[in-house]
Each structure stands twice: as C-alpha cells, then as structure tokens.
Amino acid sequence: MIASANAAADASAEPFVVSGEQSELSAITLKDRSLSEYAQWQKPAASDSRPSSDYIDNFARNAGDALFFSPGVWINGHDAYEQRLVLRGFAVGNRQQRANAVVLRDGAPLTDVHGATNLREIDLLAVQRVDVFRGGAGPLGYGGENFGGIVNYVSPTGLNMLAGLRGRVDAGSSIEGTPGGRVHLDFAGVSPSGVVDYFVSATGGYESGFRDNNEMQDGVFNANIGFRLSSNFKTRFFFETVYSGSELAGGLSPADAAADPSQAAPPITLGPLFPGGPIIEFADGASADNFSRDLLVGRVANRTQFNVFGHDFDARLHYTRRDLESPQIDFIGVLDETGSEWGARLSASRNLQFFNIDTTYRFGGAYSTGEQDSNRFENDDGEAGFQTVDTRQKSTNLNAFFEAALRPFKKLLVDMGAKFIITDRELTVDDGDTPEDARFTGVAAKLGVVYDLFEDVKIFANASRTYEPPAFSELIADNPEDFNDLDEQDSFTYEAGVRGSFNDWIGWDVTYFNSDIENEIINLDEPETNGIGSTLANVAETTHKGFEVGLDIHLMPNRTDRALTLRNVYSYNDFRFVDAGSIGDFDGNRIAGIPQHVYRGELRYDETGRWFAAVNVQAVAGDFYADHENAFSAPSDIVLGFSAGWQLTDQAVLFVSGENITDTNYAAGVTPVTSQSTVNGRIFTPASRASVYGGLKYRF
C-alpha cells in the first residue's frame, strides 16, 4: 500500500511550488505513502493533509469527521450537526461560531468576513483532501489572523478523478431506530484536447436524530470547471449552493444528560426561592421554541494562475451570499440574517539565486468586504413575532504579506515572513446615520528552519507571532445593538518537531508547541440562563502548550496483495490561565472544555482490490474540566467504531460502518462555564447512540 516517492519529491526544495493541481497549502500525510511524496513536507510548520480515503468508507456526517487522524484537532459538538473545529485549544467554548482557524474552500474563505464559520456548508463527498496547518507558521497568504491555523477543504477536479458518472447511497439507523441516509452523484471528465476539465456533484441527506427536536435535512451542489489555455495560463471556476435545515436539541445539564440523553433542552426556570414559592420560567425549551437553524448559501469563486515578468501569479476572487434564519430560546428570539461578501487576493512568487543561495519569495495582499442585515424577533412558539433588533453589520479586511524560503546549504531550509492586517467592523442600528465602528490592526510574523537530519528524517523549529481580532458576533455578545470593549488578541508561539519515515514501514510526525497569549477571549456565564447565555472577556495572559503526535506502522511491509496498518494520533493539551485578571481567581487553572489527553487509532486490514476491515477508537483521559474553577470534570470515555468494505465488481463497492458500537453515553461537546457549581449549566452535548450505516458505491 505504500507508494514510492515520485516526481513531486523533486519540488520539495521549492516550498511554494507543487505539482499538478495541488494547492500551495498541501502538507504531509502519513497514510499509505512515503512522506517524501509531498512537496510541502519541508515546511517548518505542524501540518498534515487528510485524503478522502480517511473517511470515505464511513458515514461521515460533518466536516470535522475528515479530521479524525489530524493531530492537535478537537471537534467540539454544540449539537448533533453543529461542530466547532478547535485547533490547539483556541475558542474551545465559544458560542458565537467564531473560527479559531481560517477555514477555506479551495483556497477561498469559508470563514466569512465577519469572523464566523459554519461547517454545515461542507459536503465531504465533494472533497478530495483537507489540508491543515496548525499554529501561525503556515503560509501567510492564507493565515495569520487566527491563532489555530489554516484548514482548507479541496475539491476534486476532472484532472484527478476518473472520468464518468458515480453514484452512492448510504442508509442506517441508531440503536433506538432513528434512521438516516443520503444520496450522492458526481460526474467528472476532461475534453479530448485536455484544455477543459470539470467536476460536478450533488448530495442530499436526511437524519431523524436520536434526540428530540433534532432532525436534519440538507442538499449541496458543487461544481468546478478548469481551462488550461496555455502552459503559462490556467483558470478554474468554482460554484456551490448549500441548503441546510437543522433542528437543534440544545445542551443538557450533567444530571439530565445522565438520566436521558435523548431529551431536548428543557425549559429554563428559576425557583422556588422559598418553600411553596413561585417558579419563574425564562425560556420554554428547545422543542417549544423550535430551536433550529436554516441556512441557504450560494458561492462563486475563481482561481487564475499565470506567469509574467518571471513571476508566478496567483489571483483569486470570491463572492458569497448567505441567508440564515434561526429560532433560538425566548430571551434571544428569532435570528434573521441576510448578507453577502466579496473578496480578492493576488500573490506573486519567484525562484532565484540570491548570492548563490536557492531562494523562493512570495508577496501579495488580499481585500474582502461584506454586509448583512442582522435582525431579531420575538420567538412566538418558533415563529417570528414583534421585531426587537434592526441592525446592519459591515466588515472589511485588508492585508499585505511577504515571505521567503532560503536554502543556505543543501540540508537547511530557512522560512520567514511577515503580514500586516487591518480589520474594520461597523454597526448601524435602526438605519441610523452614525454607525458605530471599531478598527483592529495587527502584525503576524514567522521564522522557521528545517534540517535534513537523514535522507528521510527531518527536524524543524519555528517561532511565530499571530494576531486575531474579535469576530463581529463577539463584539455584540453583550448587546446586539452596541459594541463591547473587547481587544484584539496576540500570541507568540515557538514549536519544534521531527518528522520522517523508515523503510516505508513507519512514518511519524511529532511536534511540541508553546503559545503565550495576551487578551485571549473566553466566555463568562450568566447564572440565571443555566449556562446558555454568556458574555465575553479578554483574559490578560494565558498559555497553550502540548504535544501533537502522528504515527503510522505498516505491519505487513513489502506486500502488494495485502496490508495491515496501525494508525495512531495523540494530543497532549496543557492550556492554562497565567493572569486571569478581574474575571476570577483562576491563575494556574486549566482552561476548561478540552481533555488533557486525546488518542485516536485505527487497525485496518486490506486485501488489495477485494475487501477491507477496520476497527477504530477514540479515548480521552486526564483532566477534562467543564468549568474554569476546575471543580467539575467531564467523564473520560472510550468510543469504538468499525468499518468494512467489499469490491463486488469492477464498478460496485459495498461498505458498512458502525459508530459508538458499545453505546457509550458521553459528551460530544462541552461548553465551559466559569463555575458549574454556581450555574448548573446545560453545557453537555450528548453524543449519538450506537448506530450502523451501510452503503453502495457504483461507477457507471
């Protein structure tokens, strides 16, 4: 199963140049191939690339399912279909959908101009791979504004897919008889001249959900068409339409989650304050309030590459339209947002000899702007009633960057760069003439080295400074009609690691990182809302440090007819308050919401071209605090799953997968609070029950 190194290895000395249709974000992967195949594996950054083979044989519901084997990534479920990507612990408890990582689709931002990310916009069946750069040492043309790093979902094209029509049907159920499934079709091809290629896909899905008020239905259309007009000019257009309708069951208190994890969030009440006193109801609960989220998205993007004046230019444009309607609990109301954004990015790179040193440099900039009407209405049993908020939100981002990679001698690569960033937020209330505005400016910078210790073993180290402005939703978390006084966040990180392989039997990637953060934004709870309502505050000083480990062991090397592979991913998370300031006596406490130890693994056996079978596990251990007081811990858990597949004919593949097969009642997500003993918060999202899904893939 391990492929030998190919021509892409020749590009490894050119950190910004990759072969074929791979983007410059391409990183490394340890699965089934030699590390030296990947042109980017010499970047001095913690990175990996997750191919679709990681998840394609499972019933992968959500965008985060593609990152099971990505070290340093934690998926925090805020509902069955509402996931937050948490890289290195940043924004672990944020309710505002703020991205701690820049999330891209084919290099164009999925994270909107206001700083929010909705992963429901991703259809994993229309993704070829996911590139992940953790921290601030990745390509500055895409990152630097977010602490966590960069996540890029890359589409298939007609150049890397077999021509023709393919279909797929999935169906299954949980142990409690809650069915679900999806249907997918895609079509790819290349014109006889090779000038034009195309890929088109459509997916529709339905899940009844094992909890009350938890149905989901969605439909996604993706297409791209590429034109290679000459050896020096090519362009590709991307089109996407997404509809997602999800009922949201809401979080549960520890007692409710233990007693009946299938229930939706019950009403929020206060009292009785004395025996026989009245009970005050603040909100009706998820079912009565029709807690849900309906999202409609249209996106068009273009990437054009050409060479002029000895430079390789990369120009990108995107336009996105989003409509969102979300009935929430009573005291929030019905949220109705409609808006659009557009953006452009241009970069240029060149390889040259600089004082007889092999050098690659790249420079460029980006501009994006967008507006949305953000309105709220009273929640009348799930319907919009009297309007309570009428605002218009506008955001603008502008940045410029320069980075360079030098090879002063054969075994050493030096990578450096800097980026200047301006973010403007503007809030207009009731069509007023004097909008409130806030401007945030920052600088991101990096310096890293990679040293070839041996032919297939490399060590790397880097130092980076990262800047992150508050998202729009964070600035209005206290009051939707007024900005709060949140400041931008700054982080300084140093990290070091070693990656390599041995005789194509073992591949590994080990990274240690330490980030010192000023003004990290965290949630502060409001006791009367049972952990559902919160405000936000800057923490004077925090630290995030830990280890990220990926290890693949091929237990049957040098076999072409069969393979037995053990895959391992481990993360050690040590995230703490250093100076909590006025928010509480938390100095030295762990930042709640993420386990101290996370292990994921898979043992898979393949009979090449015939069948495969695999078992997988996720285990968490150590401290898993649910509150910043560190007085209340979420339980540790071990979750088991399996997958198998059979090649029925040259055109048909049958597969089956099982999730949580021991039916463990555990928390798929935790929203931390300041003091759980005070709040008794509804901070747990129960994970799905034991379930089995099967499917059939057919190539026409």
C-alpha positions in Angstrom: 0.0 0.0 0.0 2.9 2.4 0.5 3.7 4.2 -2.7 7.3 5.0 -3.7 8.5 8.6 -4.0 7.6 10.3 -7.3 8.3 13.4 -9.1 6.6 15.6 -6.5 9.6 15.0 -4.3 11.7 17.0 -6.7 9.6 20.0 -5.8 10.4 19.7 -2.1 13.2 22.3 -2.3 10.6 24.8 -3.6 8.2 25.3 -0.6 5.7 27.3 -2.6 5.7 25.2 -5.8 3.8 21.9 -6.1 3.0 19.6 -8.9 -0.3 19.1 -10.7 -3.4 20.7 -9.2 -2.3 20.6 -5.6 -2.6 24.0 -3.9 0.3 25.5 -2.1 -1.4 24.6 1.1 -0.6 20.9 0.5 1.1 19.5 3.6 2.0 15.9 4.6 0.1 12.8 5.3 1.3 9.6 6.9 -1.2 7.3 5.3 -0.2 4.6 2.9 2.7 6.5 1.3 6.2 7.9 1.8 6.4 11.3 3.3 8.8 12.4 0.5 6.0 12.3 -2.0 4.7 15.6 -0.6 6.3 18.8 -1.8 5.3 20.7 1.4 6.8 18.3 3.9 9.8 20.6 4.3 7.7 23.4 5.7 8.8 24.3 9.3 5.2 24.1 10.5 3.0 21.5 12.1 0.9 20.3 9.2 -0.9 17.3 7.6 -3.1 16.6 4.7 -6.1 14.3 5.2 -7.1 12.4 2.0 -10.7 11.4 1.4 -9.7 7.8 2.0 -9.6 8.7 5.7 -13.4 8.9 5.9 -14.9 7.8 2.6 -15.7 4.3 3.8 -17.7 5.6 6.8 -20.9 7.6 7.2 -19.2 10.9 7.6 -21.9 13.5 8.6 -19.9 16.6 9.3 -16.9 18.4 8.1 -15.0 17.6 11.3 -15.2 13.9 10.6 -12.5 14.3 8.0 -10.0 15.3 10.7 -10.1 12.1 12.9 -6.5 11.5 12.1 -5.3 15.1 12.4 -3.1 15.7 15.5 -4.0 18.7 17.6 -7.6 19.0 16.3 -10.5 18.6 18.7 -14.1 18.5 17.4 -16.4 20.2 19.9 -20.0 19.4 19.1 -22.5 22.1 20.0 -25.3 19.9 18.6 -25.6 16.8 16.5 -24.9 18.8 13.3 -23.2 21.9 14.7 -19.5 21.4 15.1 -16.6 23.7 16.0 -13.1 23.0 14.9 -10.8 23.5 17.9 -7.1 23.7 17.0 -4.7 23.8 19.9 -7.5 24.7 22.3 -8.4 28.1 21.0 -12.0 29.2 21.2 -12.9 25.8 22.7 -16.0 27.1 24.4 -17.1 29.9 22.1 -20.8 30.0 21.4 -20.5 32.6 18.6 -19.3 30.3 15.8 -16.1 32.3 15.7 -13.4 30.4 13.8 -10.1 29.9 15.7 -8.7 28.8 12.3 -9.1 30.2 8.9 -11.3 27.7 7.1 -11.1 27.7 3.3 -12.8 26.0 0.4 -10.4 25.6 -2.5 -8.4 28.5 -1.1 -11.4 30.8 -0.9 -12.6 31.8 2.5 -15.4 29.7 4.1 -14.9 31.7 7.2 -16.9 34.8 6.5 -15.6 38.4 6.5 -17.3 38.9 10.0 -15.2 36.1 11.5 -17.7 33.2 11.7 -17.5 29.7 10.2 -20.4 27.4 9.6 -19.2 23.9 8.8 -22.6 22.8 7.6 -21.5 24.3 4.2 -19.1 21.5 3.6 -20.1 18.3 1.7 -17.3 15.7 2.5 -18.4 13.6 -0.5 -17.2 16.5 -2.7 -13.8 16.9 -1.0 -10.6 15.3 -2.3 -8.5 16.1 0.8 -8.3 18.5 3.7 -5.0 20.5 4.3 -4.3 21.5 7.9 -1.6 23.9 9.1 -1.7 24.3 12.9 -0.5 27.5 14.6 0.9 30.6 12.9 3.8 29.2 10.8 1.7 28.2 7.8 1.5 30.2 4.5 0.8 33.9 5.5 -1.1 34.4 2.3 -3.9 32.5 3.9 -3.4 32.7 7.7 -2.1 34.9 10.4 -5.4 36.4 11.5 -6.4 33.3 13.6 -4.5 31.5 16.3 -5.4 28.0 15.4 -4.1 27.9 11.9 -5.5 27.1 8.4 -7.9 24.4 7.3 -8.5 24.1 3.5 -11.1 21.7 2.0 -10.0 20.9 -1.5 -12.4 19.8 -4.3 -11.8 17.0 -6.8 -11.3 18.1 -10.4 -11.6 16.4 -13.8 -7.8 16.1 -13.7 -7.6 13.9 -10.6 -10.9 11.9 -10.8 -11.7 9.1 -13.1 -13.9 10.2 -15.9 -17.6 9.2 -15.8 -20.6 9.1 -13.6 -20.6 7.8 -10.0 -23.4 7.2 -7.5 -23.6 6.5 -3.8 -26.4 5.6 -1.4 -26.0 5.4 2.4 -28.6 4.4 4.9 -28.7 3.3 8.5 -30.0 3.8 12.0 -29.1 4.2 15.6 -29.8 1.5 18.1 -33.1 3.3 19.0 -34.4 3.1 15.5 -33.7 6.7 14.3 -33.0 6.4 10.6 -30.9 8.5 8.3 -29.2 8.4 4.9 -28.0 10.3 1.9 -27.8 10.1 -1.9 -24.8 11.4 -3.9 -24.0 11.7 -7.6 -20.9 13.1 -9.2 -19.6 13.4 -12.7 -16.0 14.2 -13.9 -14.3 14.5 -17.3 -11.7 16.1 -19.5 -12.2 17.4 -23.0 -10.4 15.5 -25.8 -7.9 18.4 -26.2 -7.2 18.4 -22.5 -7.9 22.1 -22.4 -11.1 21.8 -20.3 -11.8 19.6 -17.3 -14.9 19.6 -15.0 -16.3 18.1 -11.8 -20.0 18.2 -10.7 -21.6 16.7 -7.6 -24.9 16.8 -5.8 -25.7 15.3 -2.3 -28.9 15.2 -0.4 -29.2 13.9 3.2 -31.7 13.3 6.0 -31.2 12.4 9.7 -34.0 11.9 12.1 -31.7 12.4 15.1 -31.6 10.3 18.2 -32.6 13.3 20.4 -35.9 15.2 20.5 -36.0 18.2 18.2 -33.0 17.0 16.2 -34.0 16.3 12.6 -31.7 17.4 9.8 -32.0 17.7 6.0 -29.6 19.2 3.6 -28.7 19.5 -0.1 -25.4 20.6 -1.6 -24.4 21.2 -5.2 -20.7 21.6 -6.1 -19.1 22.2 -9.5 -15.8 23.4 -10.9 -14.5 23.8 -14.4 -10.9 24.4 -15.4 -9.3 25.9 -18.5 -5.7 25.3 -19.4 -5.3 27.9 -22.2 -1.5 27.7 -22.4 1.5 26.4 -20.4 1.6 29.8 -18.7 -2.1 30.4 -18.1 -4.9 28.4 -16.4 -8.1 29.4 -14.7 -10.7 27.5 -12.7 -14.2 28.5 -11.6 -16.0 27.1 -8.6 -19.7 27.0 -7.9 -21.6 25.9 -4.8 -25.1 26.0 -3.5 -26.0 24.8 0.0 -29.2 24.3 1.9 -29.1 23.1 5.4 -32.0 22.8 7.8 -31.3 21.5 11.3 -33.4 21.2 14.4 -31.1 21.9 17.4 -31.7 19.9 20.6 -29.6 22.2 22.8 -27.3 21.4 25.7 -28.1 19.4 28.8 -27.1 19.6 32.4 -25.0 16.7 33.8 -28.0 15.3 35.6 -30.2 15.5 32.5 -27.6 14.1 30.2 -27.1 11.1 32.6 -30.8 10.4 33.0 -32.0 10.8 29.4 -29.5 12.0 26.8 -32.2 11.8 24.1 -34.2 14.7 25.5 -34.1 18.2 24.1 -33.1 21.1 26.4 -36.0 21.6 28.9 -37.4 25.0 29.9 -35.2 27.4 31.9 -36.7 28.1 35.3 -35.8 29.9 38.5 -37.1 28.9 41.9 -38.8 28.3 44.1 -36.7 30.7 46.1 -38.6 29.6 49.2 -40.8 26.6 50.0 -44.0 26.9 48.1 -42.8 29.9 46.2 -43.4 30.5 42.5 -41.3 29.1 39.7 -40.2 31.7 37.1 -39.8 30.4 33.5 -37.2 32.3 31.4 -37.5 30.2 28.3 -39.8 27.4 27.0 -37.1 24.9 26.0 -35.7 23.7 22.6 -38.8 21.9 21.4 -41.4 24.6 22.3 -39.2 27.4 20.9 -38.4 25.4 17.7 -34.6 25.8 18.3 -33.2 25.4 14.8 -31.0 26.8 12.0 -32.0 27.1 8.3 -29.1 28.2 6.1 -29.0 28.9 2.4 -25.7 29.7 0.7 -24.5 30.5 -2.8 -20.8 30.8 -3.6 -18.8 31.6 -6.8 -15.0 31.7 -6.8 -12.2 31.8 -9.4 -8.5 31.0 -9.3 -6.3 32.1 -12.2 -2.6 31.4 -12.4 -0.2 32.9 -15.0 3.4 33.7 -15.4 4.6 37.2 -16.4 7.8 39.2 -15.7 9.4 36.0 -14.4 6.9 35.7 -11.6 4.2 33.1 -11.0 1.0 35.0 -10.2 -2.0 33.6 -8.3 -5.2 35.6 -8.5 -8.4 34.7 -6.6 -11.9 36.1 -6.5 -14.9 35.0 -4.5 -18.5 36.1 -3.9 -20.8 34.6 -1.3 -24.4 35.1 -0.4 -25.9 33.8 2.9 -29.4 33.7 4.3 -29.9 32.4 7.8 -33.0 32.0 10.0 -32.6 30.6 13.5 -35.3 30.5 16.1 -33.5 30.3 19.5 -34.6 30.3 23.1 -37.0 33.0 24.3 -34.7 35.6 25.6 -32.6 35.6 22.4 -35.5 35.3 19.9 -35.5 34.5 16.2 -32.3 35.5 14.5 -32.7 36.5 10.8 -29.5 37.4 8.8 -29.2 38.1 5.1 -26.0 39.4 3.5 -23.2 39.0 1.0 -19.5 39.5 0.7 -16.8 39.5 -1.9 -13.0 39.4 -1.9 -9.9 39.3 -4.0 -6.4 38.1 -3.4 -3.3 38.4 -5.5 0.2 36.9 -4.9 3.3 36.6 -6.9 6.3 34.2 -6.3 9.6 33.5 -7.9 12.5 31.1 -7.5 16.0 32.6 -8.0 19.6 32.5 -6.9 20.3 35.2 -4.2 24.0 35.4 -3.6 24.3 31.8 -4.8 21.6 30.8 -2.4 18.5 29.0 -3.7 15.6 31.3 -2.8 11.9 31.4 -3.2 10.0 34.6 -2.3 6.3 35.4 -2.4 4.4 38.6 -1.7 0.8 39.8 -2.1 -2.3 41.0 -0.4 -6.0 40.5 0.0 -9.1 42.6 0.4 -12.6 41.4 1.4 -15.7 43.2 2.5 -19.3 42.3 3.3 -22.6 43.5 4.8 -25.5 41.7 6.3 -28.8 42.7 7.8 -28.9 41.1 11.3 -32.4 41.3 12.8 -34.1 39.7 15.8 -37.7 39.0 16.5 -39.6 37.7 19.5 -40.0 33.9 19.5 -43.7 33.1 19.4 -43.6 29.3 19.6 -40.9 29.1 17.0 -42.3 31.8 14.7 -41.0 35.3 14.3 -43.1 37.8 16.2 -42.5 41.5 17.0 -39.1 42.8 15.8 -36.8 43.6 18.6 -33.5 44.3 16.8 -32.8 46.0 13.5 -29.1 46.3 12.6 -26.8 46.3 9.7 -23.3 44.8 10.1 -20.3 45.6 7.8 -16.8 44.2 8.0 -13.7 44.9 5.9 -10.4 43.0 5.9 -7.2 44.2 4.3 -3.8 42.6 4.5 -0.4 42.6 2.8 2.4 40.0 3.3 5.9 38.9 2.2 7.5 35.6 2.8 10.7 33.9 1.7 12.4 30.5 1.9 16.1 30.2 1.5 18.4 27.2 1.4 21.8 28.4 2.6 23.2 24.9 2.2 21.7 21.6 1.0 20.4 20.3 4.3 19.0 23.5 5.7 15.9 25.4 4.8 15.0 28.8 6.3 11.4 30.1 6.1 10.4 33.6 7.1 7.7 36.2 6.6 5.5 39.0 7.9 2.0 40.2 7.4 0.2 43.4 8.2 -3.6 43.2 8.8 -6.4 45.8 9.2 -9.9 44.7 10.2 -12.9 47.2 10.4 -16.2 46.4 12.0 -19.2 48.8 11.6 -22.6 48.5 13.2 -25.7 50.6 12.2 -28.8 50.4 14.4 -32.3 51.2 13.0 -30.9 52.7 9.8 -29.1 55.4 11.9 -26.8 57.9 10.3 -24.0 57.5 12.7 -22.8 53.9 12.7 -20.5 52.6 15.5 -17.2 51.4 14.2 -14.1 49.6 15.5 -10.7 49.2 13.9 -8.2 46.5 14.8 -4.7 46.3 13.4 -2.0 43.7 13.9 1.1 42.1 12.6 1.8 38.4 12.1 5.3 37.1 11.6 7.2 33.8 11.4 10.8 32.4 11.3 11.4 28.7 10.9 14.0 26.2 9.9 14.0 22.6 8.6 17.1 20.5 8.8 17.6 17.2 6.9 19.0 15.0 9.7 18.9 12.0 7.4 17.5 11.3 4.0 14.0 10.6 5.3 14.2 12.3 8.7 13.8 16.0 9.2 13.7 18.2 12.3 12.1 21.6 12.3 11.6 24.6 14.6 9.8 27.9 14.3 8.8 31.0 16.2 5.6 32.9 15.1 3.6 35.9 16.2 -0.1 35.7 15.5 -2.9 38.3 15.8 -6.6 37.8 15.9 -9.4 40.5 16.1 -12.7 39.9 17.8 -15.4 38.4 15.5 -18.4 40.6 14.9 -20.6 38.3 16.9 -18.2 38.6 19.8 -18.3 42.4 19.8 -22.1 42.3 20.2 -22.3 39.3 22.5 -23.5 41.5 25.4 -25.9 43.6 23.4 -26.7 43.2 19.7 -27.1 46.9 19.3 -23.8 48.1 20.8 -20.1 47.1 20.7 -18.4 46.0 23.8 -14.8 46.8 24.7 -13.1 43.6 23.6 -9.5 44.0 22.4 -7.6 42.1 19.7 -5.7 39.0 20.8 -1.9 38.4 20.3 0.0 35.2 20.5 3.7 34.3 20.5 4.4 30.6 19.7 7.6 28.6 19.4 7.5 24.9 18.4 9.8 22.2 17.3 9.4 18.7 15.9 10.7 15.8 14.0 9.0 14.0 11.0 10.2 11.1 9.0 9.9 7.5 7.8 11.9 4.3 8.0 11.9 2.0 5.0 8.3 2.8 4.3 7.4 0.7 7.4 6.9 3.6 9.9 6.0 7.2 9.4 5.8 9.8 12.1 5.3 13.4 12.9 5.9 14.7 16.4 5.5 18.4 17.4 5.9 20.3 20.7 4.4 23.8 20.9 4.1 26.6 23.4 1.9 29.7 22.9 1.8 32.7 25.2 -1.4 34.7 24.6 -2.4 38.2 25.6 -6.1 39.1 25.7 -7.5 35.6 24.8 -11.3 35.9 24.6 -13.3 33.4 26.7 -16.9 33.0 27.8 -18.2 34.2 31.1 -21.5 32.8 32.2 -24.7 34.4 33.3 -26.0 32.2 36.2 -29.7 32.8 35.5 -29.5 31.3 32.0 -28.3 27.9 33.1 -25.1 28.2 31.1 -26.9 29.1 27.8 -26.3 32.9 28.0 -22.8 34.3 28.3 -20.8 37.4 28.0 -17.2 37.6 26.8 -14.0 39.0 28.2 -10.3 39.3 27.4 -8.0 37.3 29.7 -4.8 39.2 30.5 -2.5 36.2 29.9 -2.9 32.5 29.1 -0.7 29.8 27.8 -1.4 26.9 25.4 1.3 24.1 25.2 1.3 20.5 24.3 2.4 17.6 22.0 0.9 16.5 18.7 1.9 13.0 17.5 1.0 11.1 14.3 2.4 7.6 13.9 1.6 5.0 11.1 3.0 1.5 11.4 2.7 -0.8 8.4 2.7 -4.3 10.0 2.9 -6.2 6.7 5.6 -4.3 4.7 6.7 -5.2 1.2 3.4 -6.9 0.4 1.5 -5.8 -2.7 -1.5 -8.0 -2.3 -2.5 -7.2 1.3 -1.7 -4.8 4.1 -2.2 -4.4 7.8 -1.8 -0.8 9.1 -1.9 0.6 12.6 -2.6 4.4 12.7 -2.1 6.4 15.8 -2.8 10.1 16.7 -2.2 11.5 20.1 -2.5 15.0 21.5 -1.4 16.3 24.9 -3.2 19.5 25.9 -1.9 21.8 28.7 -3.9 25.1 28.4 -3.8 27.4 31.5 -4.6 30.8 32.9 -1.5 32.7 33.7 -3.0 36.0 34.7 -6.8 35.9 34.8 -7.1 39.5 35.9 -10.5 40.6 37.2 -12.5 37.6 35.8 -11.7 35.3 38.7 -9.1 33.6 40.9 -8.1 31.2 38.1 -4.3 31.7 37.9 -2.7 28.4 37.2 -6.1 26.7 36.5 -6.6 24.7 33.3 -8.8 26.3 30.6 -11.9 24.2 30.6 -13.6 22.4 27.7 -10.9 20.1 26.2 -9.4 16.8 27.5 -5.8 16.7 28.7 -5.1 13.5 26.7 -6.7 12.5 23.4 -5.8 9.3 21.5 -7.3 8.1 18.2 -6.3 5.0 16.4 -7.3 2.5 13.7 -6.2 -1.0 12.9 -7.1 -1.8 9.2 -6.6 -4.9 7.1 -6.8 -4.8 3.3 -6.9 -7.5 0.7 -6.0 -5.3 -2.3 -8.9 -4.9 -4.7 -11.1 -7.3 -2.7 -12.1 -6.3 0.8 -11.0 -4.5 3.9 -12.0 -4.4 7.6 -11.0 -1.9 10.3 -11.7 -1.0 13.9 -11.2 2.5 15.4 -11.1 4.0 18.8 -11.1 7.4 20.5 -10.0 7.7 24.1 -9.8 10.7 26.3 -8.1 10.7 29.7 -6.7 13.1 32.4 -8.3 16.3 33.4 -11.4 17.3 31.3 -12.7 20.2 33.2 -16.1 21.7 32.4 -15.6 24.9 34.4 -12.7 27.3 34.8 -12.8 26.8 38.5 -11.6 23.3 37.8 -14.1 21.9 40.2 -16.2 19.9 37.8 -14.9 17.3 35.3 -16.5 15.8 32.3 -16.2 12.0 32.4 -13.4 10.3 30.4 -14.6 7.9 27.7 -13.5 5.3 25.2 -15.5 5.1 22.0 -15.3 2.3 19.5 -16.2 2.0 15.8 -15.7 -0.2 12.8 -15.8 -0.1 9.0 -15.6 -2.7 6.3 -16.0 -2.9 2.5 -16.2 -5.4 -0.3 -15.4 -4.9 -4.0 -18.4 -6.6 -5.6 -17.4 -5.9 -9.2 -15.1 -3.6 -11.0 -17.8 -1.0 -10.7 -19.5 -1.7 -7.4 -18.3 -1.4 -3.8 -20.4 -2.3 -0.7 -19.4 -0.9 2.7 -20.7 -0.7 6.2 -19.6 1.3 9.3 -20.6 1.4 12.9 -20.2 4.3 15.4 -20.1 4.1 19.2 -20.8 0.4 19.0 -20.7 0.0 22.8 -23.4 2.6 23.1 -21.4 4.8 25.5 -23.2 7.8 26.9 -20.6 10.5 26.6 -20.3 14.2 25.8 -19.6 15.0 22.2 -19.2 18.7 23.2 -18.7 20.8 26.3 -19.3 24.5 26.5 -17.3 25.5 29.6 -18.6 27.9 32.2 -16.9 29.9 34.9 -18.4 28.0 37.8 -20.6 24.9 37.2 -21.4 24.7 40.9 -23.0 28.2 40.6 -24.5 28.0 37.2 -25.6 24.3 37.0 -25.2 24.9 33.2 -26.6 23.0 30.3 -23.1 22.6 28.9 -23.1 19.0 27.6 -24.0 17.9 24.1 -24.7 14.1 24.2 -23.1 12.0 21.5 -25.0 9.9 19.1 -26.0 6.5 20.3 -24.7 3.2 18.8 -25.5 3.2 15.1 -24.8 1.2 11.9 -24.8 2.5 8.4 -24.3 0.8 5.1 -23.9 1.9 1.6 -23.2 1.1 -2.1 -20.9 3.0 -4.4 -21.3 2.4 -8.2 -19.3 3.7 -11.1 -21.4 3.8 -14.3 
